[in-house]
Amino acid sequence: MNSRHERDALGERDLPAEALHGIHTLRAVENFGLLGRPLHPGLVRALGAVKLAAARTNRALGWLPADIADAVERACEELADGTLEPAVIVDALQGGAGTSANMNVNEVLANRALDLLGAPRGDYARVSPTGHLNLHQSTNDVFPTALRVAALRELGVLEAAVLLLQEAFQVKEREFAHVVKVGRTEMQDAVLTTLGREMSAYAEALNRDRWRLAKCGERLRVVNLGGTAIGTGLAAPREYIFRVVDELRAITGFGLARAENLVEATENADALVEVSGLLKTLASTLVKICGDLRLLSSGPDAGFGEIRLPERQAGSSIMPGKVNPVIPEAVTQAALLAIGHDQALTTAVAMGSLELNPFLPLVAHCLLESFDLLARGCDILRRHCVEGIEADEARCRRQVENATAAATALVPILGYGRVGDLVAEARRSGRAVRDVAVNDGYVTAAAFDEATSAEAVCRLGFTRRMAEGGGR
């Protein structure tokens, strides 16, 4: 196999002649086999955008010759659109605060630019990974800036997924508005509600999560690009520092702003903890919703059985006919993993030291994967579960007529004491609450049906006329 020879501060190594990466990437691959996965694709594309902004700024200020700038910019564009993504091969978890990721990108872009110039790969005297691709930059401003750009892109995907899931529950809210059912507190029968009201609660919780996510953009748009090593702008021209974020804003379309205090922005990542915390909040909402869907569909013969979830696959290798709530179960696991990522991310941010956080690769992995997990979870839950939910109206009605929860609806008419007597008789005799209420003369059939109607159980409070109109 043809090879090329490269040198760094630690010595010399041979690489395949056609490799887009260089010696730093080779060493990183050998050193960091931790996660077994490369950088998040969104982070790779964001690094391409950051490198493109730097190249355009350096060209405009006369620091890059036109021919080199042309090739470098085209290579950056290919990285930003995902074309060169397979060449970024370093493990997502790495020491050095992301230096290996930055250098992998620099080497790939330099060699791709050499291709475009008709020069052999590895001819770094012509296009240098450090001299041209890292010009006026440091890993310490490039990597965290790219992370924020990637997170902003993922945020848009997640917001859209949450909105669609919210709207799916709103559809079910309208569809099930007339279905009266038993409401439960502490897993015990409580009072009557409607299945539509339950769906509306899920929709409203997701709406609140969606508005929380909208706030994340403000936390992510402030970047430290131009600060180089520790935020002082060491080795970067003043003109570059003041222009490069403007260029990145134009490339990404995001409202990015240079941090007022670049030193602070380089050493602290607490804003990412805040964003992760909001993702964790959404994850907790999904866990709650999925748990409820499993309960409401449980049985179907010996459980709640009030709703039917879409049947996605056979549920057992030994029990014929069993169908499990696999979609809520899968989404619950995704949400729980996102909650775990929040803990790891929070700890990594807290462990930053002095002028830099060396654990940003873990922060990047946890944050971006949580975005993915939650966006996919919302999408799968909507398409494969919520949109196909059906109500078992007959079962809901039977439970309403038999449950002591229905008796609570009669309290405004009969008073607490008489309803207590009614419930005691129903339990003693084993008769349905409706049977006792109507046939033993507590209320008329019409009054019972009105008190347990969808309109009545959803009404905010009761009037004196309602309380006076139903008893015998």
C-alpha positions in Angstrom: 0.0 0.0 0.0 1.3 3.4 -0.9 2.1 5.5 2.2 3.3 9.0 3.1 5.5 10.1 5.9 4.5 12.7 8.5 6.3 14.2 11.5 5.1 15.9 14.7 6.6 16.9 18.0 6.6 13.3 19.2 8.3 11.8 16.1 7.5 10.3 12.7 4.7 8.0 11.5 3.6 6.5 8.2 0.1 7.0 6.9 -1.8 5.7 3.9 -1.0 8.1 1.0 -4.7 8.6 0.3 -5.7 9.3 3.9 -7.4 12.6 4.4 -6.3 12.7 8.1 -2.8 13.2 9.3 -0.4 12.2 12.1 -2.3 13.9 15.0 -5.5 12.0 14.0 -3.6 8.8 13.8 -2.3 9.1 17.3 -5.7 10.2 18.6 -7.3 7.1 17.1 -4.7 4.9 18.8 -5.2 6.7 22.1 -8.9 7.3 22.5 -10.9 4.1 21.8 -13.4 4.9 24.6 -16.8 5.4 23.1 -16.2 3.6 19.9 -18.0 6.3 18.0 -16.8 9.4 16.2 -17.9 13.0 16.8 -21.6 13.8 16.5 -22.3 14.5 12.8 -23.8 17.9 13.8 -20.7 18.9 15.6 -18.6 17.9 12.6 -20.7 20.0 10.3 -20.5 22.9 12.7 -16.8 22.7 12.9 -16.8 23.1 9.1 -18.9 26.2 9.4 -16.5 27.7 12.1 -13.5 26.9 9.9 -15.2 28.5 6.9 -15.9 31.7 8.9 -12.3 31.8 9.9 -11.0 31.3 6.4 -13.3 33.9 4.9 -12.3 36.4 7.6 -8.6 35.7 7.1 -9.0 36.1 3.3 -10.8 39.4 3.7 -8.0 40.7 6.0 -5.3 39.5 3.6 -3.9 36.7 5.8 -4.7 33.9 3.3 -3.6 34.0 -0.3 -6.4 33.9 -2.8 -5.6 30.5 -4.3 -5.2 28.8 -0.9 -8.3 30.6 0.4 -10.4 29.3 -2.6 -9.4 25.7 -1.9 -9.7 26.0 1.9 -13.1 27.6 1.7 -14.4 24.9 -0.7 -13.1 22.2 1.6 -14.8 23.8 4.6 -18.0 24.0 2.7 -17.8 20.2 2.0 -17.2 19.5 5.7 -20.1 21.8 6.6 -22.5 20.0 4.2 -21.5 16.6 5.5 -19.5 15.4 2.4 -16.2 15.1 4.4 -17.8 13.8 7.6 -16.6 10.2 7.2 -13.0 11.4 7.3 -13.4 12.8 10.9 -12.7 9.6 12.8 -11.4 10.5 16.2 -13.4 9.1 19.1 -16.1 11.4 20.6 -14.5 11.1 24.0 -10.9 12.3 24.1 -8.5 14.2 26.2 -7.3 17.6 25.4 -10.5 19.6 25.5 -11.3 18.7 21.9 -7.8 19.3 20.4 -7.8 16.0 18.6 -11.2 16.8 17.0 -9.9 20.2 15.9 -6.7 18.7 14.5 -8.6 15.9 12.7 -10.7 18.6 11.0 -7.6 20.7 10.3 -5.8 17.8 8.7 -8.8 16.7 6.6 -9.4 20.2 5.4 -5.8 20.8 4.5 -5.5 17.6 2.6 -8.8 18.2 0.8 -7.6 21.7 -0.1 -4.4 20.1 -1.5 -6.6 17.8 -3.7 -8.3 20.9 -5.1 -4.9 22.6 -5.8 -3.6 19.4 -7.5 -1.0 18.8 -4.9 -0.3 15.5 -3.1 -1.9 14.9 0.3 0.5 15.6 3.1 2.2 18.5 1.3 1.7 20.7 4.3 4.3 23.2 3.1 1.6 24.2 0.6 -1.4 24.0 2.8 -0.8 23.6 6.5 -3.3 22.2 9.1 -1.9 24.6 11.7 -0.6 27.4 9.6 -3.6 27.9 7.3 -6.6 25.9 8.7 -6.0 26.9 12.4 -4.9 30.4 11.5 -5.8 32.8 14.4 -7.7 30.0 16.1 -7.4 27.7 19.1 -9.2 24.5 19.9 -10.4 26.5 23.0 -12.5 28.9 20.9 -13.2 26.7 17.9 -14.6 23.6 19.7 -17.0 25.4 22.1 -18.3 27.6 19.4 -18.9 24.7 17.1 -20.7 22.9 19.9 -23.1 25.9 20.3 -23.8 26.1 16.6 -24.5 22.3 16.5 -26.8 22.6 19.5 -28.7 25.5 17.9 -29.3 23.3 14.9 -30.4 20.4 17.0 -32.7 22.7 19.0 -34.7 23.6 15.9 -35.2 19.9 15.2 -36.3 19.1 18.7 -38.7 22.1 19.0 -40.4 21.0 15.8 -40.7 17.4 17.1 -42.2 18.6 20.4 -44.7 20.8 18.7 -45.9 17.9 16.5 -46.3 15.7 19.5 -48.2 18.4 21.3 -50.5 18.8 18.4 -51.1 15.1 18.2 -52.3 15.1 21.8 -54.5 18.1 21.0 -56.2 16.1 18.3 -56.8 13.3 20.8 -58.1 15.9 23.3 -60.9 16.8 20.8 -61.5 13.2 19.7 -62.0 12.0 23.3 -63.7 15.0 24.8 -66.9 13.1 25.3 -65.4 10.0 26.9 -66.0 10.1 30.7 -63.7 8.0 32.7 -62.4 7.4 36.2 -59.7 9.8 37.4 -57.2 8.5 39.8 -54.9 9.9 42.5 -52.2 7.8 44.1 -53.3 4.9 41.9 -56.7 4.9 43.5 -60.1 5.9 42.1 -60.8 9.5 42.8 -63.3 11.5 40.7 -64.6 11.5 37.2 -62.8 13.2 34.3 -62.7 12.7 30.6 -60.1 11.0 28.4 -60.0 14.3 26.5 -58.9 16.1 29.6 -56.1 13.6 30.2 -54.9 14.2 26.7 -55.1 17.9 27.1 -52.9 17.7 30.2 -50.2 16.0 28.2 -50.5 18.6 25.4 -50.1 21.4 27.9 -47.1 19.9 29.6 -45.4 19.6 26.2 -46.4 23.2 25.3 -44.6 24.3 28.5 -41.6 22.3 27.5 -41.6 23.8 24.0 -41.5 27.3 25.5 -38.7 26.3 27.8 -36.7 25.1 24.7 -37.3 28.4 23.0 -35.2 30.0 25.8 -32.3 27.7 25.1 -31.4 29.7 22.0 -30.5 32.7 24.0 -28.1 30.6 26.1 -26.5 29.0 23.1 -26.0 32.0 20.8 -23.2 33.7 22.8 -19.8 32.3 21.6 -16.1 32.8 22.4 -14.8 32.6 18.8 -11.8 35.0 18.5 -10.7 34.5 22.1 -8.2 31.8 21.0 -6.4 30.0 23.9 -7.9 31.5 27.1 -10.1 34.4 25.8 -7.4 37.0 25.5 -7.2 36.8 21.7 -3.6 35.7 21.9 -2.0 35.5 18.4 -5.1 36.8 16.6 -5.4 40.2 14.9 -7.8 42.6 16.5 -9.6 43.0 13.2 -10.1 39.2 13.0 -11.5 39.0 16.5 -14.1 41.7 15.7 -15.2 40.2 12.3 -15.1 36.4 12.6 -18.3 36.0 14.6 -20.1 38.2 12.1 -19.0 35.9 9.3 -20.1 32.8 11.2 -23.5 34.5 11.8 -23.9 35.0 8.1 -22.9 31.4 7.3 -25.2 29.7 9.9 -28.1 32.1 9.9 -28.2 32.0 13.7 -28.1 35.2 15.8 -24.7 34.6 17.2 -22.9 37.2 19.3 -19.4 37.4 20.6 -19.2 37.1 24.4 -18.5 40.4 26.1 -16.0 38.7 28.4 -14.1 36.1 26.2 -12.0 34.9 29.2 -15.1 34.1 31.2 -16.8 32.4 28.1 -13.7 30.3 27.5 -13.4 28.9 31.0 -17.1 28.5 31.9 -19.8 26.3 30.4 -22.6 26.7 32.9 -24.9 27.9 30.1 -24.8 24.4 28.7 -25.8 23.0 32.1 -28.8 25.2 32.0 -29.7 24.0 28.5 -29.2 20.4 29.5 -31.5 20.9 32.5 -34.3 22.1 30.2 -33.7 18.9 28.1 -34.0 16.9 31.3 -37.3 18.6 32.1 -38.7 17.5 28.7 -37.3 14.0 29.3 -39.2 13.9 32.6 -42.4 14.9 30.9 -41.9 12.1 28.3 -41.3 9.5 31.1 -44.5 10.6 32.8 -46.6 10.5 29.6 -45.3 7.2 28.6 -45.9 5.7 32.0 -49.5 6.9 31.9 -50.1 5.5 28.4 -48.8 2.1 29.6 -51.2 2.2 32.6 -54.2 3.4 30.7 -53.7 0.6 28.1 -52.8 -2.0 30.6 -54.6 -5.4 30.4 -56.3 -5.3 28.1 -58.6 -7.7 29.9 -57.4 -7.4 33.5 -56.0 -3.9 33.6 -57.3 -0.4 33.1 -57.9 -1.0 29.4 -59.3 2.5 28.8 -57.3 3.1 25.7 -55.9 0.9 23.0 -52.4 1.6 21.7 -51.4 0.8 18.1 -50.2 -2.8 17.9 -46.6 -2.6 16.7 -45.3 -6.1 17.1 -45.9 -9.4 18.8 -45.1 -9.1 22.5 -44.0 -12.5 23.6 -42.2 -15.6 22.5 -44.2 -17.8 24.9 -47.6 -16.1 25.4 -49.7 -16.1 22.2 -51.6 -12.9 21.5 -49.7 -10.7 23.9 -48.9 -7.3 22.6 -46.7 -5.0 24.7 -46.6 -1.1 24.8 -43.2 -1.2 23.1 -43.2 2.4 21.9 -43.8 4.0 25.3 -41.2 1.6 26.7 -38.6 2.5 24.1 -39.2 6.3 24.4 -39.0 6.0 28.2 -35.5 4.5 27.8 -34.4 7.3 25.5 -35.7 9.9 28.0 -34.0 8.2 30.9 -30.7 8.1 29.0 -31.1 11.9 28.4 -31.6 12.4 32.1 -28.4 10.4 32.8 -26.5 12.5 30.2 -27.6 15.6 32.2 -25.9 14.3 35.3 -22.6 13.5 33.4 -22.7 16.8 31.7 -23.3 18.7 34.9 -20.4 17.0 36.6 -18.1 17.6 33.6 -18.8 21.3 33.6 -18.3 21.5 37.3 -14.9 20.0 36.9 -13.6 22.7 34.6 -10.4 24.2 36.0 -9.0 27.8 35.9 -9.1 29.1 32.3 -10.4 26.0 30.5 -12.7 23.0 30.8 -10.8 20.0 29.6 -14.0 17.8 29.5 -15.9 19.6 26.8 -15.8 16.5 24.5 -18.0 14.7 27.1 -20.2 17.8 27.4 -20.6 17.9 23.6 -21.5 14.2 23.4 -24.0 14.3 26.2 -25.7 17.5 25.0 -26.0 16.6 21.3 -27.0 13.0 21.9 -29.7 14.2 24.3 -31.1 16.5 21.6 -31.2 13.5 19.3 -32.7 11.1 21.8 -35.5 13.5 22.7 -36.3 14.6 19.1 -36.4 11.0 17.9 -38.4 10.0 21.0 -41.0 12.6 20.4 -41.2 11.7 16.7 -41.6 7.9 17.4 -44.1 8.4 20.2 -46.2 10.6 17.9 -46.1 8.5 14.7 -46.1 5.0 16.2 -48.3 5.6 19.2 -50.3 8.8 19.9 -51.7 9.3 16.5 -53.2 5.7 16.6 -54.6 5.7 20.2 -58.2 4.6 20.4 -60.6 4.8 23.3 -62.5 1.8 24.7 -65.6 3.8 25.4 -67.7 0.9 26.6 -65.1 -0.1 29.2 -64.7 3.5 30.4 -68.5 3.7 30.8 -68.7 0.5 32.7 -66.0 1.6 35.1 -67.7 4.9 35.6 -71.0 3.2 36.6 -69.3 0.7 38.9 -66.7 2.9 40.5 -67.1 4.8 43.7 -65.5 7.7 41.9 -68.9 8.3 40.2 -70.5 8.8 43.6 -68.3 11.8 44.3 -70.0 13.6 41.5 -73.2 13.4 43.6 -71.7 15.2 46.6 -73.1 18.6 45.5 -76.5 17.1 45.3 -76.6 14.7 48.2 -73.9 15.9 50.6 -70.9 14.0 51.8 -72.8 11.9 54.4 -75.5 10.5 52.1 -72.9 9.8 49.4 -70.9 7.9 52.0 -74.0 5.8 52.7 -74.5 5.2 49.0 -70.9 4.0 48.6 -71.1 1.7 51.6 -74.2 0.1 50.3 -72.6 -0.4 46.8 -69.6 -2.1 48.4 -71.7 -4.2 50.8 -74.1 -5.4 48.1 -71.6 -5.6 45.2 -74.0 -3.5 43.1 -72.9 -0.8 40.7 -72.9 2.7 42.1 -75.4 3.8 39.5 -77.8 1.0 40.4 -77.7 1.9 44.1 -78.0 5.6 43.4 -81.0 5.3 41.1 -82.9 2.2 42.3 -82.5 3.0 46.0 -83.9 6.5 45.5 -80.9 8.7 46.0 -81.2 10.5 42.6 -83.1 10.1 39.4 -81.5 8.4 36.5 -81.4 11.6 34.6 -79.7 13.4 37.5 -77.1 10.7 37.8 -76.4 10.7 34.1 -76.2 14.5 34.1 -73.8 14.6 37.1 -71.5 12.1 35.4 -71.7 13.6 31.9 -68.6 14.9 30.1 -69.9 18.4 30.4 -70.5 18.1 34.1 -67.2 16.5 35.1 -65.3 19.1 33.1 -67.2 22.0 34.5 -65.3 24.3 36.8 -67.2 24.0 40.0 -71.0 23.8 40.4 -73.8 26.3 40.9 -76.5 26.3 43.6 -79.1 25.4 41.0 -77.3 22.3 40.0 -77.0 21.2 43.7 -80.7 21.7 44.3 -81.9 20.0 41.1 -81.1 16.3 41.3 -82.2 14.6 44.5 -85.5 12.8 45.1 
